[in-house]
Amino acid sequence: MDRTVPKTGSEEIELYLRTIYSLLRSSHAVQLDALIEAHVAMNSSLHINARQPGLDASALFYAVMRLPACIADVNLVVMGQMDRVFRDYGYEDVSEWESVTAPGRRRRTLYDGKGTLAVYIASQSDIDDLIPTLVAYQIEWNKLYPLLQSVSAQATLAAYAADRTLSRTAELARVLGITPDELSRLQEAWGPQMSATLQKIARGPKKFAVRLLAGTFVNYQRATSTWWLNVRQKVEPVVFEDRPAYFVSSNIHAIPNLLSGFALREEEAIFEYVLQANDPALTAEYDYVRVREELNNKNNFLYYALRRYTSRPEVDARRSEAERAVGIRRVPSAHGFDIEAQVIELNKLDLDAMDPRLICCSEAEMRRLRDSDAVIINIDYPLGMAAYHVMAKISQYVTQMQGVYVIGKAATLNARIGDVMLANVIYDEHSQNSYLFGNCFTAADILPYLTMSSVLDNQKGVTVRGTFLQNARYMDVFYREGYTIVEMEAGPYLSAIYEMVRAQRHPINEIVNLYIAPFDVGFLHYASDTPMSKGRNLGAVRLSYPGTEPTYATAIATLRRIFSVELARLRQQPSRAEQRTENPSLRDEGGSNGSLSGDPDQPVGAPVHGSPGQP
């Protein structure tokens, strides 16, 4: 069978990757200067002005948002998978270093305060993402350095540090050769450290060195095993081998918020917090919702504001207690890479508390979930190939998989930012496979929960190796060959699914039919980037509150699907009431109190293997 696959024809990108990995084979630190020419020659869509002497503010903003603030003081970046790897290479006290974070990327990152940054990597995708980001940061830093050397530039910077009036902000933007709007983006990224960071740039050029301590496939698997062992230990007495499971890759907010009901109960307090928080951005979003109330769901705004509302420890403690009461267990990452997991027991959910949009059938039918012994395993979506390692590890322990659902952001070549896209064909650049599968979602599952966005189903997607590893020619080939979704996780997940349903490891460079999967498979992407539109890359736009709607629309559709599939499974076995009728010894068990609660250690009904059927 012939197939049309996206042959990018971009030798520059392949050369860049070969150069990166040849340098990282060194047993010592290597300078990133050696990568600058290959980076510039790639003509990355995220770094379109890399060749130009003037500052590429969008590329710098993108890099700053994905690196910790201490990066301005860092000279050496060391990468490894686990504490043990760092200790084996002489970094004995790495676990005592300061934990630092980046606004736009989840990685466990530690700083020694002396110029060395330790980065925990979950797969080769972290390397493909981190190294180009560091190179872009260094290139743009070194463009700013000469601009800040003159006496007038130093005076402008000092005046701006003392008083950020509009006139001084405009003058600083002129000195840096960017627009006031671009400067405001950098102000957002650097925050209060804006002036201090520019002063550091003025003191000297940036010269990063990097070192990969251990990059073997086995070490990635070991790191994943350590992560999963921590999850299993933290959720005892739940045993995954004994229970049907629904796997979800999304984020750590949407699914718990929809299920716990905490935000809905705290509605008055949240709105009062918004009015008193003195947060212009949050107030602006609140005003936007009030003005266009007919086009916005109030619950979505409550969830949007909840993240800042729970920044207070006492409020976060109440939220955690509310989640535990309905069977939601959070397991933060303790070692190695940073992926939080949540395990949710369906028979503890409270029907009266959850978001009403989740009710997918009659109340009496929904209450059958009290008889369920199934769990939802929700993980904070990983980056690239980490998805393969995580899915492969979980599938070793979950013997009754009922569904795999993946929600995430993606670039779009034919939609608008905020639109939802559903693919049933994925070309994976890692395996070079074209995966064909039956996406369990359709546009009709999402549209009822969208007011400002559209849904495009029956699409084709491509899983790329990195965000910087794309250029205009690369994107144009995808578009001409019908691939309109560009993302990083679907291919690795599908490779792992293949190994769950076949008797061998996933193939290379083949057409792969996954319509035969004996469980639900669903992929939902919402557009956060339009790389075919000049300047509209991830460094130039923000989803902000409008991104909340597709996030929750896709999460609602996923939970409704899980409930429907689980109820269909439960119809194949007697309910608890029917069991009591048949077995009088069960009649003295506690009765219903009107909520979806039950004893998770007393699962009812025999597990059902294989396809859950259609609800």
C-alpha positions in Angstrom: 0.0 0.0 0.0 1.4 3.4 -1.0 1.2 6.3 1.3 1.9 10.0 1.2 4.0 11.1 4.2 5.4 14.6 5.0 8.9 14.4 3.6 10.1 17.8 4.9 13.2 18.0 2.7 14.8 20.1 5.4 18.4 19.1 5.5 19.1 22.1 7.7 17.0 20.7 10.6 18.6 17.2 10.2 22.1 18.8 10.2 21.2 20.7 13.4 20.0 17.6 15.2 23.1 15.6 14.1 25.3 18.4 15.3 23.6 18.6 18.7 23.9 14.9 19.4 27.5 14.6 18.1 28.5 17.3 20.5 26.6 15.8 23.4 28.5 12.6 23.0 31.5 14.3 24.5 32.5 13.3 28.1 33.0 16.9 29.0 31.0 20.1 28.7 30.8 21.6 25.2 30.2 25.2 24.2 26.9 26.1 22.5 28.8 28.5 20.2 29.4 25.4 18.0 25.6 25.2 17.3 24.9 28.8 16.4 25.6 28.5 12.7 23.5 25.3 12.4 20.7 27.0 14.4 20.7 30.1 12.2 20.9 28.1 9.0 17.7 26.1 10.1 15.6 29.3 9.6 13.3 28.3 12.5 9.7 29.5 12.4 10.1 30.5 16.1 13.3 32.4 15.4 12.7 34.0 12.0 15.1 36.9 12.6 18.0 34.9 14.0 20.2 36.1 11.1 19.3 39.7 11.6 21.5 42.0 13.7 18.4 43.4 15.4 16.7 41.8 18.3 14.1 39.1 17.6 11.9 39.9 20.6 9.4 37.1 20.0 12.1 34.4 20.0 13.7 35.9 23.1 10.3 36.0 24.9 9.7 32.4 23.9 13.1 31.4 25.3 12.8 33.4 28.5 9.3 31.9 29.3 10.7 28.4 29.0 13.9 28.9 31.1 14.1 29.7 34.9 14.9 33.3 35.8 18.3 32.3 37.1 19.4 31.5 33.5 20.8 35.0 33.3 23.5 33.8 35.8 24.0 30.3 34.4 27.1 29.3 32.5 26.9 25.5 32.6 23.8 23.4 32.1 24.1 19.7 33.0 21.4 17.2 32.0 20.5 13.8 33.6 17.5 11.6 34.4 17.8 11.0 38.2 19.5 12.1 41.3 21.7 9.1 41.1 23.0 10.0 37.7 24.0 13.5 38.9 25.8 12.0 41.9 27.6 9.4 39.8 29.1 12.3 37.8 30.3 14.2 40.8 27.3 16.4 41.7 26.9 14.9 45.1 24.7 17.6 46.7 22.4 18.2 43.7 19.3 17.4 45.7 20.1 20.3 48.0 20.3 22.9 45.2 17.6 25.5 44.9 14.5 24.3 42.9 13.8 26.8 40.1 10.9 26.8 37.6 10.1 28.3 34.2 6.7 29.9 33.5 6.2 28.0 30.2 7.8 24.6 30.6 7.6 21.9 33.3 10.9 20.4 34.2 12.6 19.6 37.5 15.4 22.1 37.5 17.9 22.9 40.3 20.4 25.8 40.6 23.5 25.7 42.7 23.7 29.5 43.0 27.2 29.5 41.4 26.4 29.3 37.7 25.4 25.6 37.2 21.9 24.5 36.3 20.9 20.8 36.7 18.0 19.8 34.4 16.2 16.5 34.8 15.2 15.1 31.4 12.5 12.5 30.8 13.4 11.7 27.2 15.4 12.8 24.2 12.5 15.3 23.5 13.8 17.4 26.4 17.1 17.7 24.7 15.5 18.5 21.4 13.5 21.3 23.2 16.1 22.6 25.7 19.2 22.9 23.5 17.6 25.1 20.7 16.0 27.2 23.4 19.4 27.9 25.1 20.9 28.7 21.7 18.2 31.1 20.8 18.5 32.8 24.3 22.3 33.1 23.8 22.0 34.6 20.3 19.5 37.2 21.4 21.4 38.1 24.6 24.5 38.7 22.5 22.5 41.0 20.2 21.5 43.1 23.1 25.0 43.3 24.6 26.5 45.8 22.2 23.4 47.9 22.2 23.8 48.5 25.9 27.4 49.6 25.8 27.1 53.3 25.0 26.9 56.0 27.7 23.5 57.0 26.4 22.1 53.5 26.6 23.4 53.1 30.1 21.8 56.4 31.1 18.5 55.3 29.5 18.6 51.9 31.4 19.4 53.7 34.7 16.5 56.1 34.2 14.1 53.2 33.3 15.2 51.3 36.4 14.4 54.4 38.6 11.1 55.3 37.1 9.1 53.2 34.4 7.2 56.1 32.9 5.8 55.7 29.4 8.3 58.1 28.0 11.3 56.2 29.6 9.8 52.9 28.5 9.5 54.2 24.9 13.1 55.4 25.0 14.4 52.1 26.3 12.5 50.3 23.4 14.1 52.7 21.0 17.6 51.9 22.4 16.9 48.1 22.1 15.6 48.5 18.6 12.1 47.1 19.3 8.6 48.4 19.6 7.0 49.4 23.0 4.6 46.4 22.7 7.6 44.0 22.2 9.2 45.6 25.3 6.1 45.1 27.3 6.2 41.4 26.4 9.8 41.2 27.8 8.6 43.1 30.9 6.0 40.4 31.4 8.6 37.6 31.0 11.3 39.1 33.2 9.0 40.8 35.7 10.6 42.8 38.5 14.1 41.5 37.3 13.8 43.3 34.0 16.3 46.1 34.8 18.6 43.8 36.7 18.7 41.3 33.8 19.4 44.1 31.2 22.3 45.3 33.4 23.7 41.7 33.5 23.4 41.6 29.7 25.3 44.9 29.5 28.2 43.4 31.6 29.2 40.8 29.1 28.1 38.3 26.3 26.5 35.0 27.1 28.5 31.8 26.6 26.6 28.6 27.6 28.3 25.3 28.0 26.2 22.1 28.2 26.9 18.5 29.3 24.7 15.4 28.9 25.6 13.1 31.8 23.7 10.0 30.7 21.4 9.8 27.7 20.7 6.1 27.3 17.3 4.6 26.5 17.6 2.5 29.6 18.2 5.5 31.9 15.0 7.0 30.6 13.2 3.8 31.4 14.7 3.7 34.9 13.6 7.3 35.6 10.1 6.4 34.5 10.0 3.3 36.7 11.1 5.4 39.7 8.3 7.9 38.9 5.6 5.2 38.6 6.7 3.5 41.8 6.2 6.7 43.7 2.7 7.0 42.2 1.8 3.4 43.2 3.1 3.8 46.7 1.3 7.1 47.3 -2.2 5.8 46.2 -2.2 2.6 48.2 -4.5 0.7 48.9 -5.5 1.2 45.2 -4.0 -1.6 43.2 -4.1 -0.9 39.4 -3.8 -4.6 38.5 -7.2 -5.3 40.0 -9.2 -2.4 38.6 -10.4 -1.2 35.2 -8.6 2.1 34.3 -9.1 5.1 32.0 -5.9 6.9 31.2 -6.0 10.6 30.5 -3.1 12.9 29.5 -4.2 16.5 30.1 -3.2 18.9 32.9 -3.5 18.9 36.6 -6.3 21.4 36.8 -9.3 20.8 34.5 -10.3 17.3 35.5 -10.1 17.8 39.3 -11.9 21.2 39.0 -14.8 19.7 37.1 -15.1 16.7 39.4 -14.6 18.1 42.9 -17.1 21.0 42.8 -14.8 23.1 44.9 -14.9 26.2 42.7 -18.6 26.1 42.3 -19.1 26.0 46.1 -16.6 28.9 46.5 -18.2 31.0 43.8 -19.0 34.1 46.0 -15.6 34.0 47.6 -13.8 33.7 44.2 -15.7 36.7 42.8 -14.9 38.7 45.9 -11.2 37.7 45.6 -11.2 38.8 41.9 -12.6 42.3 42.8 -10.1 42.8 45.7 -7.0 41.1 44.3 -5.8 44.3 42.6 -4.7 42.2 39.6 -5.4 44.2 36.4 -5.1 41.2 34.1 -7.6 39.1 36.2 -10.0 42.1 36.5 -9.9 42.6 32.8 -10.8 39.0 32.1 -13.6 39.3 34.7 -15.0 42.4 33.0 -14.7 40.6 29.6 -16.8 37.7 31.0 -19.5 40.1 32.4 -19.8 42.1 29.2 -20.1 39.0 27.1 -22.0 36.9 29.6 -24.1 35.3 26.9 -21.0 34.0 25.2 -19.2 32.7 28.3 -19.7 30.0 30.8 -19.5 31.3 34.4 -18.0 28.0 35.6 -15.1 28.4 33.2 -14.2 31.7 34.6 -14.4 30.3 38.2 -11.9 27.6 37.1 -9.7 30.2 35.5 -9.6 32.4 38.6 -9.3 29.4 40.9 -5.5 29.0 40.2 -4.8 32.4 41.7 -7.5 32.1 44.4 -5.8 28.9 45.7 -2.4 30.6 45.9 -3.2 31.2 49.5 -2.2 28.2 51.6 -5.4 28.0 53.6 -7.5 28.0 50.5 -5.3 25.4 48.8 -5.7 23.2 51.9 -9.5 23.4 51.6 -9.3 22.5 47.9 -7.1 19.5 48.6 -9.6 18.3 51.3 -12.5 18.7 48.9 -10.7 16.6 46.3 -9.8 13.8 48.6 -13.4 13.6 49.8 -14.5 12.6 46.3 -11.7 10.2 45.6 -9.2 12.4 43.9 -5.6 11.6 44.9 -2.8 13.9 43.7 0.7 12.5 43.5 3.3 15.2 42.8 6.6 14.1 41.2 9.1 13.4 43.9 12.2 12.4 42.0 13.5 12.9 38.4 11.2 14.4 35.8 8.3 16.6 36.8 5.0 15.0 35.9 2.1 15.1 38.5 -0.3 12.2 38.5 -3.9 11.9 39.8 -5.8 8.8 40.6 -9.6 9.2 40.7 -11.9 6.5 42.0 -15.2 6.7 40.2 -17.3 5.2 43.0 -16.4 8.1 45.3 -17.5 10.9 43.1 -20.3 13.2 44.2 -22.9 13.7 41.5 -24.4 16.7 43.2 -21.0 18.5 43.5 -19.5 18.0 40.1 -19.9 20.4 37.1 -23.5 19.8 35.8 -22.1 19.7 32.2 -20.7 16.2 33.1 -24.1 14.6 33.5 -24.4 12.4 30.4 -27.6 10.5 31.2 -30.4 10.3 33.8 -29.6 10.8 37.4 -30.6 7.3 38.3 -28.3 5.9 35.6 -25.4 8.2 36.7 -25.7 6.9 40.2 -24.7 3.5 39.0 -21.2 4.7 39.1 -21.4 3.9 42.8 -21.0 0.3 41.7 -17.9 1.0 39.6 -14.5 -0.3 40.6 -12.7 1.7 37.9 -10.2 4.5 38.3 -9.1 7.4 36.1 -5.3 7.9 35.9 -4.8 11.6 34.9 -1.2 12.8 34.3 0.1 16.2 33.5 0.9 15.9 29.8 4.6 15.0 29.2 6.8 16.4 26.5 7.4 14.4 23.4 9.0 10.9 23.8 8.3 11.0 27.6 4.7 10.1 26.6 5.9 6.8 25.2 7.9 5.9 28.3 5.1 6.9 30.7 2.4 5.0 28.7 4.6 1.9 28.2 5.3 1.8 32.0 1.6 2.3 33.1 0.4 -0.4 30.6 2.6 -2.9 32.4 0.5 -2.5 35.5 -2.9 -1.7 34.2 -4.3 -5.0 32.9 -7.8 -3.7 32.2 -7.3 -0.6 30.2 -10.7 0.8 29.1 -9.6 4.0 27.3 -6.7 6.2 26.5 -7.5 9.9 26.1 -5.0 12.6 25.2 -5.7 16.4 25.5 -3.1 19.0 24.6 -2.1 22.1 22.8 -1.0 22.0 19.1 0.0 24.3 16.3 -2.6 24.5 13.5 -2.1 25.2 9.8 -5.8 25.8 9.0 -7.6 26.8 12.1 -7.7 29.7 14.6 -6.2 29.9 18.0 -8.6 28.3 20.4 -10.2 26.0 17.9 -10.4 22.3 18.7 -8.9 19.7 16.3 -9.6 16.0 16.1 -7.2 13.8 14.1 -7.6 10.1 13.0 -4.3 10.0 11.1 -0.9 10.8 12.8 2.5 10.8 11.1 5.1 10.4 13.8 8.6 11.8 13.1 10.1 9.6 15.8 9.0 6.2 14.4 8.3 7.5 10.9 5.0 5.6 11.1 1.7 6.7 9.8 -0.8 5.7 12.5 -4.5 5.2 11.5 -6.9 5.0 14.3 -10.6 5.5 15.2 -10.7 8.7 17.3 -13.6 8.1 19.7 -14.5 11.8 19.6 -16.4 13.8 17.0 -17.2 17.5 16.6 -20.6 16.9 18.1 -18.9 15.8 21.4 -17.2 19.2 21.8 -19.4 21.8 20.1 -22.0 22.1 22.9 -19.3 23.5 25.3 -17.8 26.1 22.9 -19.1 29.5 22.2 -16.1 31.3 20.7 -14.3 28.5 18.9 -14.9 25.9 16.2 -14.1 22.1 16.0 -12.4 20.5 13.0 -12.6 16.7 13.0 -11.3 14.1 10.5 -7.9 15.9 10.4 -4.4 14.7 9.9 -1.6 15.5 12.4 2.1 15.2 12.5 4.2 14.7 15.7 7.4 16.7 15.5 10.6 16.5 17.5 10.7 20.0 18.8 9.1 23.5 18.6 12.2 25.2 17.3 12.8 22.4 14.8 10.4 23.7 12.2 10.7 26.2 9.4 8.5 27.7 6.6 9.4 25.1 4.0 8.9 22.3 6.6 5.4 23.6 7.4 4.5 24.2 3.8 5.2 20.6 2.9 2.9 19.4 5.8 0.1 21.7 4.7 0.3 20.7 1.0 0.2 17.0 2.0 -2.9 17.5 4.2 -1.3 17.5 7.7 -2.9 20.4 9.6 -2.1 19.6 13.2 1.5 19.9 14.5 2.2 18.7 18.0 4.6 16.5 20.0 3.0 13.7 21.9 0.4 11.8 19.8 3.0 9.7 17.9 4.8 8.4 21.0 1.4 7.6 22.7 0.3 5.7 19.6 3.6 3.8 19.5 3.0 2.7 23.1 -0.7 1.8 22.3 0.6 -0.4 19.5 2.7 -2.3 22.0 -0.3 -2.7 24.2 -2.3 -4.5 21.5 0.4 -6.2 19.4 2.9 -9.0 20.2 5.9 -6.9 19.2 7.6 -3.5 19.5 6.2 -0.8 17.3 7.5 -0.9 13.7 9.5 1.8 11.8 8.4 3.6 8.7 5.1 1.7 8.1 1.4 2.3 7.9 0.0 1.1 11.3 -3.6 0.2 11.7 -4.8 0.8 15.3 -8.5 0.5 14.6 -8.1 -2.9 16.2 -7.4 -1.4 19.7 -9.8 -3.2 22.1 -10.3 0.0 24.1 -11.3 3.6 23.5 -8.6 5.9 21.9 -9.3 9.6 21.7 -7.1 12.6 20.8 -8.2 16.2 21.4 -6.0 19.1 20.5 -6.7 22.8 20.8 -4.8 25.4 18.7 -2.3 27.6 20.6 -0.1 28.5 17.6 -0.6 29.4 13.9 3.0 29.1 12.5 1.9 29.7 8.9 0.9 33.3 9.9 4.0 35.4 10.1 4.8 36.5 13.7 1.9 34.5 15.2 4.1 32.0 16.9 4.1 30.8 20.5 6.4 33.7 21.4 4.0 36.3 20.0 0.5 35.3 21.4 -1.1 34.1 24.6 -4.2 32.1 25.1 -5.0 33.7 28.5 -8.7 33.4 29.5 -10.0 32.5 25.9 -7.8 29.4 26.2 -9.9 28.2 29.2 -12.9 27.4 27.0 -11.3 24.8 24.7 -9.4 23.4 27.7 -12.6 22.7 29.6 -14.7 21.8 26.5 -12.2 19.0 25.8 -12.0 17.9 29.4 -15.8 17.8 29.7 -16.1 15.7 26.5 -13.4 13.3 27.9 -15.1 12.8 31.3 -18.5 12.4 29.6 -17.0 9.8 27.4 -15.4 8.0 30.3 -18.7 8.0 32.2 -20.6 6.7 29.2 -18.2 3.9 28.5 -18.1 2.9 32.2 -21.8 2.9 32.5 -22.0 0.7 29.4 -19.6 -1.7 31.1 -21.6 -1.7 34.3 -24.8 -2.6 32.4 -23.1 -5.9 31.6 -23.1 -6.8 35.3 -25.7 -6.6 38.1 -26.0 -3.4 40.1 -25.3 -3.4 43.9 -29.0 -3.3 44.6 -29.5 -6.4 42.4 -26.7 -8.1 44.2 -28.3 -7.4 47.5 -31.5 -9.0 46.3 -29.7 -12.1 45.1 -27.5 -12.2 48.2 -29.3 -11.2 51.5 -26.0 -11.0 53.4 -25.2 -7.8 51.5 -28.3 -6.0 52.7 -26.8 -4.6 55.8 -24.1 -2.6 53.9 -24.5 1.2 54.1 -27.2 2.7 51.9 -27.0 5.5 49.5 -26.8 9.1 50.8 -27.5 10.6 47.5 -23.9 11.0 46.4 -21.7 8.9 44.2 -19.8 7.3 47.1 -18.7 3.9 48.0 -15.9 1.8 49.5 -13.0 1.6 47.0 -11.7 -1.5 48.7 -15.0 -3.4 48.1 -15.2 -3.4 44.3 -18.5 -4.7 42.9 -18.8 -6.9 39.9 -16.2 -8.8 38.0 -13.9 -6.8 35.8 -14.6 -6.8 32.1 -11.6 -7.2 29.7 -11.5 -6.1 26.1 -13.7 -3.5 24.4 -16.0 -1.5 26.5 -18.5 -1.1 23.7 -20.2 2.0 22.6 -22.4 3.9 25.1 
